[in-house]
Amino acid sequence: MKDLAIMDQIKGFPWKQLRTLGIYKHMGSHRNRDVLWGWDYITVMCSRIVNSQMGFRSDDIEVMSTRIKKKGRLLHYLFGHVPDFEEVDEADGWPEYFKESFKRCIELGQVAFGACCVVYLIASLMQRNKFSSIVRGFKISATIGLLGAIVVYYLSISPWGRDIKSGIGQESPFIDADTDVFELTLPVKKDVLFSTRLDSPFLAGGQNLIYKHGQPGNELYGDLLSNYSVPRNTAGVVAQNIVDKIMKGVKKTDGRFLLQNVFGDWEIMDDDEIVPRVVKNVVADSNPILKSMEQEIRYLVSECKHGRMRETVLFQKHAPAILSKLENALFEIKLPKAALKSIQAFIPRLFVPHVKKLHTVATAESEEIGKEPLKEGDVVEAFFANDGWFKGRVTSISRRRGVGIKFAITFEDGDYQVMKPSDVRKFDHYKMGEQVEDVASSQEGTISYIYANGRVAVDTVDGETLETHVHDIHRS
């Protein structure tokens, strides 16, 4: 928004071009040199190339080359070549294209400079005062070289240049995955997601995707939080009861609480991790000032984990410790866990059960005690004796006398089967350590890692590690 406020002050060539490249920015009347730069064209273009977005896919190089060819042979030589995709992967097409283009431009510049020097030297030797002409040529070359050095210097100290020199601009916000992780899974719509990656004042839209819009589990969680007001001085027993209701409200919909770790993958949280977060959120939602402070603390924690200075001791050790103490001072409520268990054990005695609940009714074959019956639209797994369990969705349920219940299931590959209840179960999320089979290679193995992008690493029985997608495996 600050860029838009001063856009009319950026006039003409070359200022707009320099601003677009992230080299120069007019500060406006406030003269604030710390004003945010926002996105520059090169960063956006590189981001689109990395993500293979429209206009920057491997096929688009050939389209661009055809257009450049119409501009002349010189431009086509410099920027019109197409990488050989038999030797280069499609993902490396654009980087290879830029490397070759830069190489040709440098070579042409060197040849042009050398030719100019030779021509000037010949012209100088034809003059009466040869020595002064050569000295003048040397001075002109030195001046051009000095101007070039100044331009390179200012490029290097620009935000864009500093990012390239330090390598920060090309780094992943997450560190490389390690084997020392907790139980990993993939998020689904019903899950509540806690991610520090999108907690940034520069990514307001990203926060809304997680906390307000787009993730049904987080929307439900927010609605549950808004039902209660828990001031900082709330009694521990009352606060624990509210926290239990919120957690049960999420788990009632088969939702889970997932935490994105420093590797960018999703871990299943246990109750000891969930309770402090719920307490913090419900206390913060009860007070607008605390809500703003909680948001700022999330911004700072995200900066410590994913910011430009995350490799420093300050951001790795000292700042997180101080922020943790501040969170405890603002949001912590001591919960009497031991006392609560005895209270919860006594609560059922205070109520007289309804007469209808004392009678049990015979359920269908698939409706075992303690299990929720399957219904249309449920995601399930169906068992085939020779192949294993395959994922599908219940499209219809039929009940006939003498036959019992039958489930009509549509599988992910489009196949349609009618299955008996004993061969159908509700689909559970894949977890590390489970035995699975890869559909393409028919290799069996154990899941050793689940990545956030849907890829899974499977340690096969042959001792190899196979990387595939979660949609291409099934339980054996």
NORHUFEN-V645126 format. One record per pair of residues at least 24 apart in sequence whose ideal C-beta (glycine too) atoms are under 10 Angstrom apart, sorted by the first residue. I is the first residue (numbers start at 0). J is the second residue. D is the distance in whole Angstrom. If there is no record, write none. Layout:
I;J;D, I;J;D
This chain:
0;35;10, 0;37;9, 1;26;10, 1;27;8, 1;29;9, 1;31;9, 1;34;6, 1;35;7, 1;36;10, 1;37;8, 2;27;10, 2;34;9, 2;35;8, 2;36;8, 2;37;5, 2;38;9, 3;37;10, 4;29;10, 4;34;10, 5;29;9, 5;34;9, 16;40;9, 17;153;10, 17;157;9, 19;43;10, 20;154;9, 20;157;9, 20;159;7, 21;154;10, 21;157;6, 21;158;6, 21;159;4, 21;160;9, 21;162;9, 22;150;9, 22;153;7, 22;154;6, 22;157;5, 22;158;9, 22;159;7, 22;160;8, 23;153;8, 23;157;8, 24;157;9, 24;158;9, 35;158;10, 35;200;9, 35;201;7, 36;157;9, 36;158;5, 36;159;9, 37;201;8, 38;201;10, 39;157;9, 39;158;8, 39;159;6, 41;159;7, 41;163;10, 41;168;10, 42;158;10, 42;159;7, 42;162;8, 42;168;7, 44;93;9, 45;93;9, 45;94;9, 45;97;9, 45;168;8, 45;169;9, 47;93;9, 48;90;9, 48;92;9, 48;93;5, 48;94;8, 48;96;10, 48;97;9, 49;90;9, 49;93;9, 49;94;9, 49;169;10, 51;89;8, 51;90;7, 51;92;10, 51;93;9, 55;92;10, 55;93;6, 56;89;8, 56;92;8, 56;93;9, 57;81;9, 57;82;8, 57;84;7, 57;87;9, 57;88;9, 57;89;4, 57;90;8, 57;91;9, 57;92;4, 57;93;7, 57;96;9, 58;84;10, 58;89;9, 58;92;9, 59;92;9, 59;93;9, 60;84;9, 60;89;10, 60;92;6, 60;93;7, 60;95;9, 60;96;6, 61;92;10, 63;96;9, 64;96;9, 73;107;8, 76;103;7, 76;107;8, 77;101;10, 77;103;5, 77;104;6, 77;106;10, 77;107;7, 78;103;8, 78;104;8, 79;103;10, 112;140;9, 112;143;9, 115;139;10, 115;140;9, 116;140;7, 161;307;9, 162;307;8, 165;307;8, 167;306;9, 167;307;5, 167;308;9, 167;309;9, 167;310;9, 168;307;9, 170;305;10, 170;307;9, 170;309;9, 170;310;9, 171;262;10, 171;263;8, 171;305;9, 172;196;6, 172;261;10, 172;263;7, 172;301;9, 172;304;8, 172;305;4, 172;306;9, 172;309;9, 173;259;9, 173;260;8, 173;261;6, 173;262;5, 173;263;4, 173;264;8, 173;304;9, 173;305;7, 173;451;9, 174;260;10, 174;261;6, 174;262;6, 174;263;9, 174;304;9, 174;305;10, 174;309;9, 174;310;10, 175;261;10, 175;262;7, 175;263;10, 176;260;9, 176;261;9, 176;262;4, 176;263;8, 176;264;7, 176;448;7, 176;450;7, 176;451;10, 176;456;9, 177;260;9, 177;261;9, 177;262;7, 177;448;10, 178;447;8, 178;448;8, 180;260;7, 180;261;10, 180;262;7, 180;264;7, 180;266;7, 180;431;8, 180;448;8, 180;449;9, 181;258;9, 181;260;8, 181;264;10, 181;266;5, 181;267;7, 181;268;9, 181;269;9, 181;272;9, 181;431;9, 182;265;10, 182;266;6, 182;267;5, 182;268;9, 182;269;9, 182;428;10, 182;430;6, 182;431;6, 182;432;9, 182;449;9, 183;257;9, 183;260;8, 183;262;9, 183;264;5, 183;265;6, 183;266;6, 183;267;8, 183;428;10, 183;429;9, 183;430;8, 183;431;6, 183;446;9, 183;447;10, 183;448;7, 183;449;4, 183;450;8, 183;451;9, 183;455;9, 184;255;8, 184;257;7, 184;264;9, 184;265;6, 184;266;8, 184;267;6, 184;427;10, 184;428;5, 184;429;7, 184;430;6, 184;431;8, 184;449;6, 184;451;10, 184;469;10, 185;257;9, 185;264;9, 185;265;7, 185;428;7, 185;429;7, 185;449;6, 185;450;9, 185;451;8, 185;452;9, 185;453;6, 185;454;10, 185;455;9, 185;469;6, 186;214;8, 186;216;8, 186;255;8, 186;257;6, 186;259;9, 186;265;5, 186;428;9, 186;451;8, 187;214;10, 187;215;9, 187;216;8, 187;253;9, 187;254;8, 187;255;8, 187;257;9, 187;378;9, 187;426;10, 187;428;7, 188;213;9, 188;214;7, 188;215;5, 188;216;6, 188;217;10, 188;218;10, 188;219;10, 188;252;10, 188;254;9, 189;214;9, 189;215;6, 189;216;5, 189;219;8, 189;249;8, 189;250;10, 189;252;5, 189;253;6, 189;254;4, 189;255;8, 190;214;8, 190;215;9, 190;216;5, 190;217;8, 190;220;10, 190;249;9, 190;252;10, 190;253;9, 190;254;5, 190;255;5, 190;256;7, 190;257;5, 190;265;8, 190;267;9, 190;428;9, 191;215;10, 191;216;5, 191;217;6, 191;218;10, 191;219;8, 191;220;5, 191;221;9, 191;223;10, 191;245;10, 191;246;10, 191;249;6, 191;250;10, 191;254;6, 191;255;7, 191;256;5, 191;257;7, 191;258;10, 191;268;9, 191;273;9, 191;276;9, 191;277;10, 192;216;7, 192;217;6, 192;220;9, 192;255;10, 192;256;8, 192;257;5, 192;258;8, 192;259;7, 192;265;7, 193;217;9, 193;220;10, 193;256;7, 193;257;7, 193;258;5, 193;259;7, 193;265;9, 193;266;10, 193;268;8, 193;272;9, 193;273;9, 193;276;6, 193;280;10, 193;297;10, 194;257;9, 194;258;8, 194;259;4, 194;260;10, 194;263;9, 194;265;9, 194;297;10, 194;301;9, 194;451;10, 195;258;9, 195;259;7, 195;260;10, 195;261;9, 195;297;7, 195;298;10, 195;300;6, 195;301;5, 195;302;9, 195;303;9, 195;304;5, 195;305;7, 196;259;6, 196;261;10, 196;263;7, 196;301;7, 196;304;8, 196;305;6, 196;451;10, 197;259;9, 197;297;10, 197;301;8, 197;305;10, 198;294;8, 198;295;10, 198;296;9, 198;297;4, 198;298;6, 198;299;9, 198;300;7, 198;301;4, 198;302;9, 198;304;9, 198;305;9, 199;297;9, 199;298;6, 199;301;6, 199;302;8, 199;305;8, 199;306;9, 200;294;9, 200;295;9, 200;298;6, 200;301;10, 200;302;10, 201;298;9, 202;298;10, 202;301;9, 206;294;9, 206;297;9, 206;298;10, 209;259;10, 210;280;10, 210;294;10, 210;297;10, 215;252;9, 215;254;9, 216;249;7, 216;252;8, 216;253;10, 216;254;5, 216;255;8, 216;256;9, 216;257;9, 217;249;10, 217;254;10, 219;245;10, 219;248;7, 219;249;7, 219;251;10, 219;252;7, 219;254;7, 220;245;7, 220;246;10, 220;248;8, 220;249;6, 220;254;8, 220;256;9, 220;277;9, 220;280;8, 221;280;9, 221;284;8, 222;248;9, 223;247;9, 223;248;5, 223;249;7, 223;277;9, 223;280;10, 223;281;9, 224;248;10, 224;277;8, 224;280;6, 224;281;5, 224;282;10, 224;283;9, 224;284;5, 224;285;9, 225;281;9, 225;284;7, 225;285;10, 226;281;10, 226;284;10, 227;281;6, 227;282;10, 227;284;8, 227;285;8, 228;281;8, 228;282;10, 228;284;8, 228;285;5, 228;286;9, 229;277;10, 229;278;8, 229;280;10, 229;281;5, 229;282;5, 229;283;9, 229;284;8, 229;285;5, 229;286;9, 229;330;10, 229;332;7, 230;282;7, 230;285;6, 230;286;7, 230;289;9, 230;332;9, 231;282;6, 231;285;8, 231;286;8, 231;289;8, 231;328;10, 231;329;8, 231;330;8, 231;331;9, 231;332;7, 232;332;9, 233;278;10, 233;281;9, 233;282;8, 233;285;9, 233;332;6, 234;332;9, 234;333;10, 234;334;10, 234;335;9, 235;278;10, 235;332;6, 235;333;5, 235;334;5, 235;335;5, 235;336;9, 235;338;8, 235;339;8, 236;334;8, 236;335;6, 236;338;7, 236;339;6, 236;342;7, 237;332;9, 237;334;10, 238;274;10, 238;277;10, 238;278;7, 238;281;8, 238;282;8, 238;332;5, 238;333;9, 238;334;6, 238;335;10, 239;274;8, 239;278;9, 239;332;9, 239;333;10, 239;334;5, 239;335;7, 239;336;7, 239;338;9, 239;339;5, 239;342;9, 239;343;9, 240;334;10, 240;339;8, 240;342;9, 240;343;9, 240;346;10, 241;277;9, 241;278;9, 241;281;6, 241;332;10, 242;270;10, 242;273;9, 242;274;6, 242;275;9, 242;276;10, 242;277;5, 242;278;6, 242;280;10, 242;281;7, 242;332;9, 242;334;7, 243;270;10, 243;274;9, 243;277;9, 243;339;8, 243;343;8, 245;273;9, 245;274;10, 245;277;6, 245;278;10, 245;280;9, 245;281;7, 246;270;8, 246;273;6, 246;274;8, 246;277;6, 249;273;9, 249;277;9, 253;371;9, 253;377;10, 253;378;10, 253;425;8, 253;427;10, 253;428;10, 255;428;8, 257;428;10, 259;304;10, 259;451;7, 260;304;10, 260;451;9, 261;304;6, 261;305;9, 261;309;10, 262;448;9, 262;450;9, 262;451;8, 263;305;10, 263;450;8, 263;451;5, 263;452;9, 264;448;8, 264;449;7, 264;450;6, 264;451;5, 264;452;9, 264;454;10, 265;449;8, 265;450;9, 265;451;6, 266;449;10, 267;428;8, 267;430;8, 267;431;10, 271;336;10, 274;334;7, 274;336;9, 275;326;9, 275;327;9, 275;330;8, 275;331;8, 275;332;10, 275;334;9, 276;330;10, 278;330;6, 278;331;7, 278;332;6, 278;333;10, 278;334;7, 279;326;6, 279;327;9, 279;329;8, 279;330;4, 279;331;8, 279;332;9, 280;330;8, 281;330;9, 281;332;9, 282;329;8, 282;330;5, 282;331;8, 282;332;7, 283;326;10, 283;329;8, 283;330;6, 286;329;10, 286;330;10, 288;329;10, 289;329;6, 289;330;7, 292;325;8, 292;326;9, 292;329;6, 292;330;9, 293;326;8, 293;329;8, 293;330;7, 295;322;10, 296;322;6, 296;323;9, 296;325;7, 296;326;6, 296;329;8, 296;330;9, 297;322;9, 297;326;10, 299;325;9, 300;326;9, 362;404;10, 363;396;9, 363;398;8, 363;403;7, 363;404;5, 363;420;6, 364;403;6, 364;404;6, 364;419;8, 364;420;4, 364;421;6, 364;423;10, 365;396;10, 365;403;9, 365;404;6, 365;406;8, 365;418;10, 365;419;9, 365;420;3, 365;421;7, 365;422;10, 365;423;6, 365;424;8, 365;425;10, 366;404;9, 366;420;8, 367;420;10, 370;424;9, 370;425;8, 371;425;8, 372;396;9, 372;404;9, 372;420;10, 372;425;10, 373;404;9, 373;406;7, 373;420;8, 373;423;7, 373;424;8, 373;425;7, 375;406;9, 375;407;9, 377;406;9, 377;408;10, 377;423;9, 377;425;6, 377;426;8, 378;411;10, 378;425;7, 378;426;4, 378;427;10, 379;406;7, 379;408;6, 379;410;10, 379;418;9, 379;422;10, 379;423;5, 379;424;6, 379;425;6, 379;426;5, 380;408;9, 380;410;10, 380;422;9, 380;423;7, 380;424;6, 380;425;8, 380;426;5, 380;427;8, 380;473;8, 380;474;7, 381;406;8, 381;408;5, 381;410;7, 381;414;10, 381;416;7, 381;418;5, 381;419;10, 381;422;6, 381;423;5, 381;424;8, 381;426;10, 382;418;8, 382;419;10, 382;421;8, 382;422;4, 382;423;8, 382;424;8, 382;474;9, 383;416;9, 383;418;9, 383;422;8, 383;473;10, 384;422;9, 386;436;8, 386;438;10, 386;441;9, 386;473;8, 386;475;8, 387;434;9, 387;435;8, 387;436;6, 387;443;9, 387;472;10, 387;473;6, 387;474;6, 387;475;4, 388;422;9, 388;423;10, 388;424;8, 388;426;9, 388;435;9, 388;436;10, 388;473;6, 388;474;4, 388;475;8, 389;414;8, 389;416;9, 389;426;10, 389;438;9, 389;473;5, 389;474;8, 390;426;6, 390;429;10, 390;469;10, 390;470;8, 390;472;10, 390;473;7, 390;474;9, 391;415;9, 391;416;8, 391;418;9, 391;423;9, 391;426;8, 392;426;9, 393;418;9, 393;423;8, 393;425;10, 396;420;10, 410;473;10, 411;438;10, 411;470;7, 411;471;10, 411;473;9, 412;438;9, 412;470;10, 426;474;10, 427;474;9, 428;469;9, 429;455;7, 429;469;6, 429;472;7, 429;473;10, 429;474;8, 431;455;9, 431;456;9, 433;457;10, 433;472;9, 433;474;7, 433;475;9, 434;460;10, 434;474;7, 434;475;5, 435;467;9, 435;469;9, 435;471;10, 435;472;4, 435;473;6, 435;474;6, 435;475;6, 436;471;10, 436;472;7, 436;473;6, 436;474;8, 436;475;4, 437;465;6, 437;466;10, 437;467;5, 437;468;10, 437;471;6, 437;472;6, 437;473;9, 437;475;10, 438;467;8, 438;468;10, 438;470;9, 438;471;5, 438;472;7, 438;473;7, 439;465;10, 439;467;7, 439;468;10, 439;471;6, 439;472;10, 440;465;7, 440;467;8, 440;471;9, 442;467;9, 442;472;10, 443;472;10, 443;475;5, 444;472;9, 444;475;9, 446;472;8, 446;474;10
